Amino acid sequence: MSSVSLWRRSGAPGELACDVCVLGGGIAGVSAALELERRGASVVLLEAREIAGGASGRNAGFLMRGVADNYAQACRTYGRGLARDVLRLTEANLAALRVEGIEGLEGYSARASCLVALGEDEEHELRDSIGLLREDGFEVELIEAGEGPDDALWASGHARCGLLNPADAVCNPVELVRFLRGTLGRTTVVEGQAAHTISGDGSAGVVVEAPDVRVRARRVLACLNAYGAKLLPGLEGVVTARRGQMLAIRPRGGEVGRELAYAYYANRGSEYFRAAPSGLVVFGGARTYSADEEVGHEMWPTAAVQSRLEGFVRELVTDEFEVVARWAGTMGFSPDGLPLVGAAPGACGLDGRVWYCGGFTGHGMSMAFETARGAVGAMLGDETTLFPIERVAVGG
């Protein structure tokens, strides 16, 4: 079991020392701590709330291949080589999580994901994507309208075609992150402590200050995603905090939730939904319709987005339902939609000893385990990363 320390306003600050201080107890931070342990480093992990208390515990639990864009669009945006490498990383991410043992979790289920086209333009993009994926050696299936599974979405008549990723999965994200935290051995996990200052210690080290604890480390890896700029001002304008909202519904008069065959992405990922345990349907997204209002760190649902989500439930799933839960989480968006890994910009005088790993743009569950492991390797100087932070304009 991990060495656990809980410090909550105890008075005088406690003193801890380690090789690497990891900031953030979401999936990226926990994954980074696990990789550091396995490389023999001593680790202190500071989390402002509790493990999985942020966006890592407030999402739909999609463990899917790819990024927000379909593959054809990703190839245009990033170039085909990088798009292919990113897709392979997301496949490796799920494979690595399975090696860790997540298939034994109650909330885990192997479930194909389906990108569904509701409009003509996206239909063309998905058909193009299928051709490109097959050329690049990826397993993919095409679902034509009228040939889909016997579930609520395809019965609605709105789906024009679907791109099926057959080897994907879903999970309870809180359960998954806390399971990974339970695999830590020597890491000291400190919950309820938000780091507020990072400074040099006068030699080759770094000092991290939180309300009740001071950590002296050789390096810091900030896995703070949307909250990076609060501590590292050089990330201002590089990582943007955006709110994602969700709801869970229980269909009336039937078990529609159990009939959803796949984990669905619609409208280029703007909306997403899947069956959940006990006959529920989890539905999220609709942020793009109120994009200017959905910026910032607030984690509460709004009437405008929740109303949009309910409209999509009626259109695509059922018009007879009760809402059993509503929630929101704060995501970190990068300028190009891909994660950012590297020495934190603007950390003056720290000579590359403070690193950042974040900006997952809503795809942390599908990317963060493998990205965080790579970030550790890059920080220690024995690997390169697909996602160097230098590719974007950074402030100082």
C-alpha positions in Angstrom: 0.0 0.0 0.0 1.0 3.6 -0.5 2.4 5.8 2.3 -0.5 8.2 2.8 -0.2 11.5 4.6 -3.2 13.8 5.1 -2.4 17.4 6.1 -5.4 19.6 6.8 -4.7 23.0 8.4 -2.5 21.5 11.1 -0.8 24.7 11.9 3.0 24.8 11.3 4.0 23.5 7.9 5.3 19.9 7.6 8.5 19.2 5.8 8.9 16.5 3.2 11.8 15.7 0.8 11.8 13.7 -2.4 13.4 13.3 -5.8 10.2 14.5 -7.6 7.2 16.3 -6.4 4.1 15.6 -8.5 1.4 18.1 -8.5 -2.2 16.9 -9.2 -4.0 13.7 -8.2 -5.9 13.1 -11.4 -5.0 10.3 -13.8 -1.9 12.1 -15.2 -0.5 12.8 -11.8 -1.1 9.4 -10.4 0.3 7.8 -13.6 3.4 9.9 -13.4 4.0 9.0 -9.7 3.6 5.3 -10.6 6.2 5.6 -13.4 8.6 7.5 -11.2 8.3 4.9 -8.5 9.1 2.2 -11.0 12.2 4.1 -12.1 13.4 4.2 -8.5 12.6 7.8 -7.6 11.1 9.0 -4.3 7.9 10.9 -4.9 5.6 13.2 -3.0 2.2 13.8 -4.7 0.2 16.9 -3.7 -3.5 17.1 -4.5 -5.7 20.1 -3.8 -8.8 18.1 -3.2 -8.8 14.3 -3.1 -7.6 11.8 -5.6 -9.8 12.0 -8.8 -11.5 15.0 -7.3 -11.2 17.1 -10.5 -11.9 16.4 -14.2 -10.4 12.9 -14.0 -13.4 12.0 -11.8 -16.0 14.1 -13.6 -16.1 12.7 -17.1 -18.0 10.0 -19.1 -15.3 7.3 -18.6 -14.6 6.8 -22.3 -11.4 4.8 -23.0 -11.4 5.4 -26.7 -9.0 5.5 -29.6 -8.2 8.8 -31.2 -8.7 12.5 -30.3 -11.6 14.9 -30.5 -11.4 15.1 -34.3 -12.1 12.2 -36.6 -9.1 10.7 -38.3 -9.5 12.5 -41.6 -9.7 15.9 -39.8 -6.8 14.9 -37.5 -4.6 14.1 -40.6 -5.4 17.5 -42.1 -4.7 19.3 -38.8 -1.6 17.5 -37.6 -0.2 15.7 -40.7 -0.8 12.1 -41.3 2.3 10.9 -39.5 1.5 12.6 -36.2 -2.2 11.7 -36.4 -1.2 8.1 -36.9 1.3 8.2 -33.9 -1.3 9.8 -31.7 -3.8 7.1 -32.6 -1.3 4.5 -31.7 -0.6 6.2 -28.4 -4.3 6.0 -27.5 -4.3 2.3 -28.3 -1.2 1.8 -26.2 -2.8 3.8 -23.4 -5.7 1.4 -23.1 -3.4 -1.6 -23.5 -1.2 -0.4 -20.7 -4.2 0.2 -18.4 -5.3 -3.3 -19.0 -1.9 -4.6 -18.0 -2.3 -2.7 -14.7 -5.5 -4.7 -14.1 -8.4 -2.3 -14.8 -10.4 -5.1 -16.5 -11.1 -6.4 -13.0 -12.8 -3.2 -11.9 -16.6 -3.3 -11.4 -17.1 -0.2 -13.6 -14.9 -1.4 -16.5 -16.5 -2.8 -19.6 -15.0 -3.6 -23.0 -17.3 -1.6 -25.3 -16.7 -0.4 -28.8 -16.9 3.3 -29.4 -18.8 4.7 -32.4 -18.4 8.0 -34.0 -21.8 8.7 -35.5 -22.5 11.2 -38.3 -25.8 13.1 -37.9 -25.1 15.4 -40.9 -23.9 15.0 -44.5 -20.5 16.8 -44.0 -19.5 14.6 -41.1 -20.7 11.5 -43.0 -18.2 12.3 -45.7 -15.4 12.8 -43.1 -16.2 9.5 -41.4 -16.1 7.6 -44.6 -12.8 9.3 -45.5 -11.5 8.4 -42.1 -12.4 4.8 -42.5 -10.4 4.6 -45.7 -7.4 6.3 -44.1 -7.5 4.2 -41.0 -7.5 1.0 -43.0 -4.6 2.2 -45.2 -2.7 2.9 -42.0 -3.3 -0.6 -40.6 -6.0 0.2 -38.0 -9.0 -2.1 -37.3 -12.2 -0.1 -38.0 -15.7 -0.9 -39.1 -18.3 1.1 -41.1 -21.9 1.0 -40.0 -24.4 2.1 -42.6 -27.8 3.7 -41.8 -30.3 0.9 -41.5 -27.6 -1.7 -40.6 -26.9 -0.4 -37.1 -27.6 -2.3 -33.9 -31.1 -2.5 -32.5 -30.7 0.4 -30.1 -32.3 3.7 -29.4 -29.9 5.8 -31.4 -30.2 3.9 -34.7 -34.0 3.5 -34.1 -34.2 7.4 -34.0 -33.3 7.6 -37.7 -30.8 10.4 -37.2 -27.6 8.4 -37.7 -26.3 8.5 -41.3 -23.4 6.2 -40.7 -21.0 5.3 -37.9 -17.2 4.7 -37.6 -16.7 1.8 -35.1 -13.6 1.4 -33.0 -14.1 -2.2 -31.9 -11.5 -2.5 -29.2 -12.4 0.4 -27.0 -13.8 0.4 -23.4 -15.6 2.4 -20.8 -15.0 2.8 -17.1 -16.0 4.5 -13.9 -13.3 7.2 -14.0 -13.1 7.7 -10.2 -12.8 4.0 -9.6 -10.0 3.7 -12.2 -7.9 6.6 -10.9 -8.2 5.5 -7.3 -7.3 2.0 -8.4 -4.1 3.3 -9.9 -3.4 5.3 -6.8 -3.8 2.0 -4.8 -1.0 0.5 -6.8 1.5 3.1 -5.6 4.0 1.8 -3.1 6.5 4.3 -1.7 4.8 7.6 -2.9 3.7 9.9 -0.1 0.2 11.1 -1.2 -0.9 14.4 0.4 -4.5 15.3 -0.2 -6.3 18.5 0.6 -3.2 20.7 -0.1 -3.0 23.0 -3.1 0.5 24.2 -4.0 0.7 28.0 -4.1 4.4 28.7 -4.6 7.3 27.1 -6.4 10.8 28.5 -5.9 14.4 27.5 -6.0 16.1 26.4 -2.8 19.3 28.2 -3.4 21.1 25.1 -4.8 19.9 22.6 -7.4 16.5 21.9 -5.8 13.0 23.2 -5.8 10.7 24.1 -2.9 6.9 23.7 -3.2 4.8 25.5 -0.7 1.2 24.5 0.3 -0.8 25.6 3.3 0.4 22.9 5.7 3.3 21.3 4.0 6.6 22.3 2.3 8.2 19.9 -0.1 11.9 20.0 -1.1 12.5 18.2 -4.3 15.0 17.9 -7.1 12.3 18.3 -9.7 8.6 19.1 -10.0 6.2 17.6 -12.5 3.0 19.7 -12.6 0.1 17.5 -13.8 -2.5 20.2 -13.2 -4.2 20.3 -16.6 -6.6 23.3 -16.4 -5.1 24.6 -13.2 -1.5 24.9 -14.5 -1.6 28.7 -15.1 -2.8 29.3 -11.5 0.6 28.2 -10.3 2.7 28.7 -13.4 1.9 32.0 -15.0 3.8 31.2 -18.2 1.0 28.8 -19.1 -1.5 31.7 -19.2 -3.1 31.6 -22.7 -1.4 28.3 -23.5 -3.8 26.1 -21.5 -7.4 27.3 -21.3 -9.8 26.1 -18.6 -13.1 25.1 -20.1 -16.1 23.5 -18.4 -17.6 20.2 -19.5 -21.1 19.3 -18.3 -22.9 16.0 -18.0 -26.1 14.5 -16.8 -27.4 11.0 -16.1 -30.9 10.0 -17.0 -33.2 7.0 -16.3 -35.5 6.2 -19.1 -39.2 5.8 -18.1 -41.1 2.7 -19.3 -38.2 0.6 -20.4 -34.5 -0.1 -20.3 -33.3 2.1 -23.1 -29.9 2.6 -21.4 -29.2 -1.1 -21.6 -30.0 -1.2 -25.3 -27.3 1.3 -26.3 -24.8 -1.0 -28.0 -21.8 1.4 -28.1 -20.2 4.4 -26.5 -21.3 7.1 -28.9 -19.6 10.3 -30.1 -21.9 12.6 -32.1 -21.4 16.0 -33.9 -17.6 15.6 -34.0 -17.5 14.8 -30.4 -19.5 17.8 -29.3 -22.0 15.3 -27.7 -21.3 11.9 -26.3 -23.3 9.3 -24.5 -23.3 5.7 -23.3 -25.2 3.2 -21.2 -24.2 3.1 -17.6 -25.0 0.6 -14.8 -28.6 0.2 -13.4 -30.2 1.2 -16.7 -28.9 4.8 -16.7 -27.6 6.7 -19.7 -24.8 9.2 -19.2 -24.9 12.1 -21.6 -22.4 14.9 -21.9 -21.2 17.8 -24.1 -23.2 20.7 -25.7 -20.4 23.1 -24.5 -19.9 24.4 -28.1 -23.3 26.0 -28.1 -22.3 28.3 -25.2 -18.6 28.3 -25.8 -18.0 31.9 -24.5 -19.7 31.1 -21.2 -18.0 27.7 -20.7 -14.6 29.1 -20.0 -13.1 29.2 -16.5 -12.7 27.0 -13.4 -16.2 26.9 -12.1 -17.5 23.3 -11.7 -21.2 23.6 -11.6 -23.9 22.9 -14.3 -25.7 25.7 -16.1 -29.3 25.9 -17.3 -28.4 26.6 -20.9 -26.1 23.7 -21.4 -28.2 21.3 -19.4 -31.2 22.2 -21.5 -29.3 21.5 -24.6 -28.2 18.1 -23.3 -31.8 17.2 -22.4 -32.7 18.2 -26.0 -30.2 15.8 -27.4 -31.5 13.0 -25.1 -34.9 13.5 -26.5 -33.7 13.6 -30.1 -31.3 10.7 -30.0 -32.3 8.4 -27.1 -35.8 8.9 -25.6 -38.3 11.6 -24.8 -39.5 9.8 -21.6 -36.9 10.1 -18.9 -36.0 11.5 -15.5 -32.7 13.3 -14.8 -31.0 11.6 -11.8 -27.8 13.6 -11.7 -26.1 16.7 -13.2 -22.4 17.6 -12.8 -19.5 19.5 -14.4 -15.7 19.4 -14.5 -13.0 21.7 -15.6 -10.9 20.6 -18.6 -7.6 22.0 -19.8 -7.5 22.8 -23.5 -4.3 23.3 -25.5 -4.1 25.5 -28.6 -4.1 22.5 -31.1 -6.0 19.9 -29.1 -3.0 17.8 -28.2 -1.3 17.4 -24.8 1.6 19.6 -23.7 4.8 18.2 -22.1 7.9 20.0 -21.3 9.7 22.5 -19.0 7.2 24.9 -17.7 7.4 28.3 -19.5 8.1 31.2 -17.3 9.5 29.2 -14.4 12.4 31.7 -14.2 15.6 30.7 -12.4 14.6 27.0 -12.1 16.6 25.8 -15.1 14.1 23.3 -16.4 13.5 21.7 -13.0 9.7 22.3 -13.2 7.8 20.5 -15.9 4.2 20.5 -17.0 2.1 17.7 -18.4 -1.5 18.5 -19.3 -3.7 20.2 -21.8 -5.6 17.0 -22.6 -8.5 18.8 -24.2 -11.2 16.5 -22.9 -9.3 13.2 -23.7 -7.4 12.6 -20.5 -8.8 9.2 -19.8 -7.7 8.0 -23.3 -4.3 9.7 -23.3 -3.0 10.6 -19.9 -1.6 7.3 -18.6 0.8 6.9 -21.5 1.5 10.6 -21.9 2.4 11.0 -18.3 4.8 8.0 -18.5 6.4 9.6 -21.5 6.6 12.9 -19.7 8.6 11.3 -16.9 11.0 9.8 -19.4 11.4 13.2 -21.2 11.9 15.0 -17.9 14.6 12.6 -16.9 16.3 12.9 -20.3 16.0 9.4 -21.7 12.9 9.7 -24.0 11.3 12.2 -26.3 7.7 13.1 -26.3 5.1 13.3 -29.1 3.8 16.5 -27.5 6.6 19.0 -26.8 5.3 22.2 -25.3 7.7 24.2 -27.4 5.5 23.7 -30.5 3.0 26.3 -29.2 3.7 29.9 -28.4 4.5 30.2 -24.8 4.7 33.3 -22.6 7.4 34.1 -20.2 
